[in-house]
Amino acid sequence: MREQEDVREFQVVGQAGERLDKFLSEACADCSRSFLQKLVKEGRVLVNQQAQKANYKVNEKDLIQVYIPPAQEIEILPENIPLDILYEDSELLIVNKPKGMVVHPSAGHYSGTLVNAVMYHCKDSLSGINGIIRPGIVHRIDMDTTGTLIVCKNDNAHIKIAQQIKVHSVTRRYLGIVKGIVQQDNGTIEGTIGRHPTDRKKMAINVPNGKPAVTHYKTLQRFSKHSYMEFELETGRTHQIRVHMASIRHPLLGDEVYGTGKSPWKLQGQTLHAATIGFLHPVTEEYLEVTAPLPEYFEELLKKNL
């Protein structure tokens, strides 16, 4: 049975004394806490080849194995979740993803995702290239990042847009608030991005397994302790803007993974908005550009004494 499961291995480095459930929540950031607790109870989490309880205190160099059941066993169902649709035609739609919504199902997130919502909205009209877990999904943004996201209704649209993403011809502009005063009016950050060598929930810059990543930035407004920024991506690596800005000591406000210190405002994750996306339409081949308005929480922050 376990040959079919997703087996994840972690070694404890610098986290000795933490409870096993806390360690797992950080190591398996794409899984919910309740899902991980269920795996522990079912004996699917082994520490040095032995099942342990959630309150087990991990030791330095412990080898932890997590056996996650195959996602294919889960039926992904359409859900009547309201969508903020910015553009739609017979080939695709562009939605304004809200904060806190996961793009596609994954371990611990099998409902309430954007995929569940578009399955209800589009019925059977979704591309199948990415399988039953990610129908229609050609790219994605982080759970707590808001803004524009393309959903493809058929395989032809998916292929045409995926090709544009691959050659970096898609326009992608983001807006964000970062900590500190960015001195430069504009600049470019280059540095490979890959999985962090010891922390699975993080990506890292300039690691051996990294892929090239380029982020252009422009400073729109400087506040007393923060800066309002525009970012344009040449590449689309996981957590790219978050990693690149943290690398120059200007992490995104609210970013609990790459940031430092607590925010004086109650925020749900990083203050980042995928404002504009532009590409050649897969059928007409005309340039299509769509912009999502700033979410209310973001506009309210800009009115404060940042």
N, C-alpha and C positions, 0 to 999 in steps of 0.2 A: 504493500500500500504506500509506504513512504517514498518509494522511488518516483511516485507521481506528484509528490508534494513539492512546494517551494521551500527549500531548506536554506535558511540564512544562518551564517556563523559569525560570531563576534568574540573578540577577546577583550577582557577588562583591562583598560589602560588608564590609570589615574582616577578611577571611580570606585576604588575599594571602599566597602562600608555602605554603599547604596543598597536599598532594597531592590530585589530582582524586578518587581513590577515597574519601579521608577526607571531602572536601567533600560528595560524593554521599551518604555514609552519614548525614551530619547533615541534609542537605537533604531526602532521601527516607527519612524515619524509618520509613515503613510498608513499606519494601523491605529484604530481607536483604542483607548485604554480598556474599554469593556471587552473588546475582541481579544486583546492580549491576555486579559485576566481569564477569559474562557479557555484560551490555549494552555495556560498554566494549569488550570483545573483539570483539563483533559490529558495532562501529561505530555503535551506536545512541545514543552520547553525543557531542554536538558542542560544541566550544568555539569561539565566534566562527565558526560554520559549518564547522569542520574537526574531524574525528575525532582524538582524542588518546589516549595510553596512560594507564593507571591512575596512573603516577608523575608525570604532568605537574603542574607547580606552577602553581596558578591565580594570576592577576593581578587586581588591583583593577579592577572594572567589566567583567570577562570576562562574556560572555553564554553561559550553559550551557543546552543543550537536551537533554532526556532523552526518548527515544522508547520508550515501554513498550507491548509488544504487547497487544492487547485481551484482557481476561480471559475473554471468551466462548469463546476458542479452547481454554481449559483445561477438561478434564473434572473436575468435582469428584466424588470417589468416597467412598462410605461407608467408615468405618474403625472397627474394633472397639476403641475407646478407652473405658476405664471412665469412667462418669459418676457423680458424687455427686448423686443425685436427692433433692431435699428434698420435692417434691410432684409428683404426676402424676394426671391423669384423662384422659378422652377428648378434651378440648379443648386442654390445654396441659400443660407440665411446667415446674417451677422447678428449676434446677440450681445447685449451688454450684461456681462456676468456680474452678479452681486458678490459682495464680500462674504466669505464663509462657505461658498458653494464649491464643492469638489467637481472637477470637470468630468471625470469618468469613474466608474466603479473600481474599487480596489479593496484589498483586505480590510474589513471593518467599515467600508463605505459602499454598501450595495443599494442604497436608496437615497433619495434626496439630491442626487447628482444632476449635473446638466444633461448627461445622457438620458437619465430617466425622463427628464422634462421634454427633450427634443423627440424622444421616441413617441411620446403622447401627441406632441404637436405635428410631427411629420408622418406619423403612422408607419407605413412600410417604405417610405421614400427617404432612405438614408444609405450612404455608401457603406459597403461591407468590408472594405480593404483591411481595416484594423480589427476585424473580428467582432464577436458578440459583446465584448466588454466596452469597445470604443466605436460603436457605429457612428459614422458621420464626422468623427473627430480627426482633423488633419494637423492640428497643433493645440497647445494648451497654455494656460497661465495658472499661477499658483492659487491655492484655495483662498487666500486672503488678499489677492490682487484682484481689482475690479477691472471691468472694461471689455473692449472688443474681442470677439472670438468668432472665427468662421466655422460653420457647420456645413458639410457637403451632403447633398441629397442623392448623389449617385457617384459611381466609381470614376466616371470620366472627369467630373468636377474635382474629385479628390486627387486624381493623378495630376491634372493640370496645375492645381494650386500647390501640391506637394513639390512639384518640380521647381516652381518659383521660390518656394521656401528654401529648397536645397541650394539654389544658386544665389541666395541672398538678395533677390530682386523685390521682395515684399517690403513695403514701407511699414515700419512699426515704430510709432512714437509713444512714449510713456511720459507721465507726469508723476513727480514724487517729491516728498519733503525729506531732506536729509539733515542729520545732526551737524552742527558746526557751520562756520562761514566759509563757503567755497570761494577762494580768492580769484580763480580764473573765470572769465566770462564764458569761455567754452574750452573744450578739450576732448581728448580721446584716451580711453583706457584699453590697452591690449594686454592679454595674458591668458594662457590656456586655462580652461576650467574643467575639472573632473571631480570624481567622488573623493571626499576627504579620506585620507589614509586610515584614520582611526575612528571617525565619527560618521556613521552611515547616514544620519539625518542631514549632514552638511555636504555642500560642495566646497571646493577649495581652488585657489588660483595657483597657477604654475606648479601643478603636480605632474608626475611622470605620465599618468594615464589621461591627462587633460587634452581637450580639443581646442583649437584656436577660437578666441572670442574677442569681439571688438564692440565697444560701446562708445558712442559719441554723446557728449553732454553739453548742455547750455544752462547757465545760471539765469533764471527768470527774475528772482527777487531774493534779496538778503534780509533776514530778520535779525533780531538781537542774538539768537543762539542757533538758528536754523536757516536753511536755504531751500528755496522752492526751485525745482529743477525740471528740465525737459531732457529726455534721453531718446536717442535713436539707435536702434540695434542694426548692426550688420549681420550678426549671427544670433542664434536663438538657443543658447545653452541653458540648462536648468539653473534657475536662481541667478542668471547672469548679472543683472543690474545690482542685485543685492550683494553678490560676491565682489563685483568690481568696485562698488562704492565703499564697501567695508575695507577693501584693500588700500584705499587712499584715505582711510580714517574719517569717512563721512557716511556711516551706515544710515540706512533708511530709518526714519522715525517709526517707532513701534515694532521694528524687526527684532523678535525675541531670539532668533537663531544667530544672526550675524551682528546684532547691535550690542551696545553696552549700556548698562544702567537702565533705570525705569523711566517711563514717560510720565510727566505730570498729568497727562490726560488719559482717560480710559480708552484704549485703542485695542482693536482686534487685529493683531498682526501688522505687517508693514504698510506704510502709507504710500501705496503705489497703484497707479491707474493706467491701464492700457488704453490710452486716449484715441489713437488713430491707427487704422489699418488700411493699406492700399495695395491693390494688385490688379493684374489683367484678368478680366472676366473669362472664365473657362470656355464660353461659347462665343460671345461677341468680340472677345479679345480687346475690348475697350477698357481703359484704366478706370477702376472703381475705388473710391476712397470714402471711408465712413468714419465718423468721429463720435465717440460716446461722451456725453456731458459728465463733468465731475460729480461724484456722489456727494450727497448732502454733508456727510461727516467731514469730507475733505474740504469743502467750501467753508464750513464752520471753523475748521482749524486755521485756514488762511486769514480769517478775521480776528484771530486771537493774537496776543503778544507772544509770538514765537521767538 
